[in-house]
Structure formats: C-alpha cells, structure tokens
Amino acid sequence: MLVPLNWLKEFVNINQSAERIAEKLLLSGTKVESIQRQEGEAVFELEVTPNRPDTLSILGVAREVSALFEKDLIPPEINLLSPIKFPTNKVSIKIKDKQLCPNYSLVKLGGFKVQESDEWIQKYLKLSGIRPINNIVDITNLVMLELGQPMHAFDNRKIQGELLLRGSEQGETVVTLDGIERKLNEGAIIIEDEEKLVDLAGLMGGRNSEIDEKTEEVLLMVPVYDSLAIRKASIHTGLRTEASSRFEKKLDPNLHSFAANRAVKLFVEETGARLESSIFSFGAAATERFLNIELDSVKNVLGLNLTREDIFDFLTPLGFRVSMSPLREGELTIQIPSHRGDILLSEDIIEEIARMYGYNNFPKTLPQDSVPIQNEIFKKKHEDVLEDFLLNSGYSQLTGYSLVSESDLKNLSFPINKALKVLHPTSSEFTHLRPSLLINLIKAFATNRDYDQNSFFEIAKEFSADIDKKTNLPSQRQAVVFGNNFSLGKLKGELETLFLMFYESFNQISLVSDEIWEFGVTFETKEGVVAKAGKLQRALTSRFEEEKQIFAAWIDFEKLKDSPTKQFYKPLPKFPGIFEDISFYLAENFPINKVINELSRLDKLIYSVELKDVFLRNEKRSFTLGLEFRDETKTLVTKDIEKVRSNIEKTLQKKFQAKLRKE
C-alpha cells in the first residue's frame, strides 16, 4: 500500500521527517518497505498484514502515527460547507441473502457533468498508484483509500427497475469494466436489475452500468460484503482489485455510513452534484465488545511495571476505551473499537500495549533459570535423524513446490490421471499436486547442471488422486528422496546405513525396470517395500540433465517412521579405539548389508562397521569395510583385537565365501 506523506499530514498534525515516521511505524509492527520520492513528495510503501485491514487506509495509518507521536487524530470532514435540505425520498436494493451483505448505505445523486476531477484528487490518486478516470470514479477511489471502505457508483439511467443482490449460480457470466467476460463460481456476490447482471460485487463493476461521459445521475452503494464469498470469487475469476483486497479482510461494519456521508460531501462540493435521495443505511451496528486485563498479567507477559495511566495513554489514541473494572481491583475493562476486528483475546490487548511502548525500549535481561534439557537430543524424531544424516553426508536440502505443471508430468512419464488437478490454478506452471518428489529432484539437477557433482534431498508430502474419506482431502504421504549424479555405490551405501539405524534386518531385491527406474534395488522389511534406489531412466532424465545420469533413492517415510524409535544419541567413548580396514571380494549372491549386520554382532569389541569403498575388478565385486574396535573399560591395544580380527576373517571366508584382498 502506498501512503503519501502530505495526505497523511491532513489527518495528523506532525512535523517529523519521513525517515523518522517510517522508523517509528516499523518498531511498532507496521512494516515500511521503502520511502519513495514521487513528484518531489515522500510516499511510504507499507506491507500490511492480513489481520490489520484497518491500516489499509490513510486514516488507519494516521491513527497509528498519531498514537506513536502523541498527536491528535483529525478525522475527515463529512459535514457540508453549505447546509442543504436532504430529500425525503428513499432508494433501496433487495438483498436475497443478508449474510452476503449484512450492512450497506445507499444514496442517489444527480446533476453530474462527467469530466476530469480536481488536480488535488488526481495527485493523491497517482501518488497512491491509482489511475485517475473521471470525477465520479475518482471520488469513490479517493474515499476508499482515505477510509478503507470501497464503494461503487452505478449509472442510474442504465439500471432497469429494482436492484437485487444475491449469490451467483455456477456458470453465470458477467462482463466486467475491463471488457472481459467472467464465468462465475457458485456463491459469488452479484447485483442484477430486472434485465441483466450489473455488478460483480466487491471485485469489479459491470460494463453495462459503468459511468461514461453521458452519466448525469448515479446510484452510490457503500457495502460491507461477506469476506469469504469475496475471497472465493477472487480466486475463481483470477481477479484481484483494491476493493477486493479490502472486502476479503473483514471491514469495519460501522464505517459504511460515515464513508457514504464523506463521499456525498465530496460529490456535492467538488462536482456540483445534488442529492436525489436521503442516505439510506441498512444493518445493525456492531455489538460492543469488551475484554478484561489484569495489571499483573501485563507485568508477567511483558516484564514491565506499567500503571493504569500508562495503559490508558497507550490504548486510547488507538480508539480503545479504558476503564476500571467495577468488580476486581487491579483489573481494567477495555472496549474494543469496531475497526479492530483482530482483537479477540486479552493477549491481543497486551500486544497493543507492547507495540505502543516500543519493542526496542524493552529492557535487555538474561534468563534467570537454567536452560531446560531438550529430550529430543537424546531421543530424536525419525525425520530429524534422516535430515541430520543426509546433511552430514553432503546433501543439499530442497524445498520444492507442491504444485507441478502438466508438462512436468508428461516429460517425467507420470500418468496425468494419477495426479490431482487444481480446480483454479494460478498459472500453467502450477496445475497439479505433485504425485512424486522425484519430479522436484530431477528439476533440481536440471537447474544446477553447471556443477560437476550435485547431491540433493527432500522430505515432504506426495499427493495421489484419491480422496481421504476421513479428511475429505487429497491422500498424502510423507516421503524422502535423495540422489546424486556421480555414484550409485555411494548412494546405495548411504541408504543401507540409514536402514541400519531403523531396522534390525531388511532384504534387498533387484528392482524391476519400469518407466522411472532403469535398474536398482528395493529395500523390503516385514512391512513391505520401504525404499527404492537405482539409476533413473535416461529417457526420463535427458529432458532435463543432458550430460549426466541421475542416481536416486526414494523412501516411504510413512512406513519408516513406524519402525521402533531408537536411542540415536550415544555418549562419547571414554577410551580411544582402534581403526582398521579389511578388503575382500564378495560373490553377487551375498548382499553387503548382510555382511555388515553379521560382523556388527560378532563381538562386543566391534563398535562399528561401515562401508568405505566398492569397485569392480575383473568382474568381481571388491569391498572395503572400516572396522572400529572399542572397550568401555580400558584402552585397547593391537593384541586385544587379534582374536576378533581373526574371527572376522573366518566369518567372511566361511559364511560369505569371501576372498580376502592382501594388496
């Protein structure tokens, strides 16, 4: 949102630099992205959070500034300079569903001569990023920016009979002011006369009721629409406007009447218009809301000793009313202003106090208690174990999009019918929920093809086209993928090491070639296939990675996390160990993971066994294992492990028919 400084000063008399104002706003929670200079004037670019629609207006920002600098807020004037007699005749609109539009104001004005608006109006609109159109439309936009209340002016001569506001039916269409015919979802808020649709309410007016050079009489509507209906219609049509961005965040339900009077004043005084009806306002005023806070709670949460007077000074400039609780001493009753729909709990009030006190003014103190022991250090979650292992193994973590394109699915040979299509995609690049994390992995290699060796992993959800009956959401399972473009042996060894961290035993079975895998192995436990590892099909990866092959592993994390949780943390050994290597040739029918499992259980002095090297020599598989020997009671010497070493060699030769390498 753009806020011209000179416009802001019309509502709060402040003599501070733009930089000082920006600093105070930032330190109170209102983020100032930048200070622009346009036509010699300072313009703030603000990032407004969704929970603070009250600051989507010049008046709302001025209220913040007035509170921060302890200056009076000057609200916009709504009284006419020259008093006039309001007509007694009324205008009306029929509301079919009051939930869609619970509050609104309506007035008819005539005597217009459509032309350019005054220079000051055009200037403020341009500085705020809105293109001036004509004096009628410009005033509606000006009041929207000024107060945060959108409004719409219909050319009354183009309206046939009584207006009706209702929810749209699926497939109805309306041509909006930009000349585009828009197909509507069910429940979008529309306004129609007795012949046609005239307005896509809350988003954009209809082409057939727009203001033009022949307009002499307008029907001005200042509504409060259902925020959810506006948001759904905006997503469905792909249309987002200044008006919709305000309607979808819940407006102040009491603002419409004030905004209508403000617009009438500007129409009468700036365009010479005359009132053709009284200002009709519909809808009950918002119920007054109250919250109680205790002074002790403020102290406990913020660590500040604040008096009742301090809290009064902080809150009243923001529109809150503060009074002593009639029932309990040390408790305050806070009346919430209607423009602060985000204030729901007493903690929200305490946050307002903290903002106005200034986050940078809080005392800097160290915690008095000791740091609590974190149980996860000793008993880590499966996901943390996986992530730590892969990061320590040299893999870079990916965070890919949940949505992929149809071309991604086709290029990577994933059946379109097995991927769930998004009902209203924002672009052609994000049309389907990803059925496999392998898509993101392959695209990561394509993006980083300039590097000789790459290693990536991702832990995230995969989605299927099936709908979960319990949640009525797409079925989704947590999965893990990791891969490199230089060594299948390294990847397979890392997967084996991972499995040894979770399972006492598992089987490796040759992988049947399919559209994704050229060759590889599956890792199976009593729960079935838990992982796959191998080389991805060249025809599949060549569309992205032209030069290098890709080796990948996929893990069904839902099955893996059901394995018994182990004590992954081990205290550091007190006594030094002995490290040795052993190299041997192993026949194809003996998986290396079985060898490692067997040796690990052979003797209590064997602390760890890990695969260090593997290669083919004369069509024979050669392996090198790293052996670590330790004793918890003493420092080992070479003589202590001679017998254990001899047993290892005998086991390799007799049980696995291995041939020891001496060279």
Beta strands, then each sheet from edge to edge (+ up, - down):
strand 1: 2-4
strand 2: 31-38
strand 3: 41-47
strand 4: 93-95
strand 5: 103-110
strand 6: 152-155
strand 7: 163-167
strand 8: 173-175
strand 9: 181-183
strand 10: 189-192
strand 11: 197-200
strand 12: 204-205
strand 13: 217-224
strand 14: 274-275
strand 15: 280-282
strand 16: 289-294
strand 17: 321-324
strand 18: 331-336
strand 19: 396-397
strand 20: 403-404
strand 21: 432-433
strand 22: 455-468
strand 23: 473-484
strand 24: 507-510
strand 25: 517-525
strand 26: 528-536
strand 27: 551-556
strand 28: 578-586
strand 29: 606-617
strand 30: 620-629
strand 31: 659-660
sheet 1: 1+ 3- 2+
sheet 2: 4+ 7+ 10- 11+ 12-
sheet 3: 6+ 13- 5+ 14-
sheet 4: 6+ 13- 5+ 15-
sheet 5: 8+ 9-
sheet 6: 16+ 18- 17+
sheet 7: 19+ 22+ 23- 27+ 26- 25+ 24-
sheet 8: 20+ 21-
sheet 9: 29+ 30- 28+ 31-
end
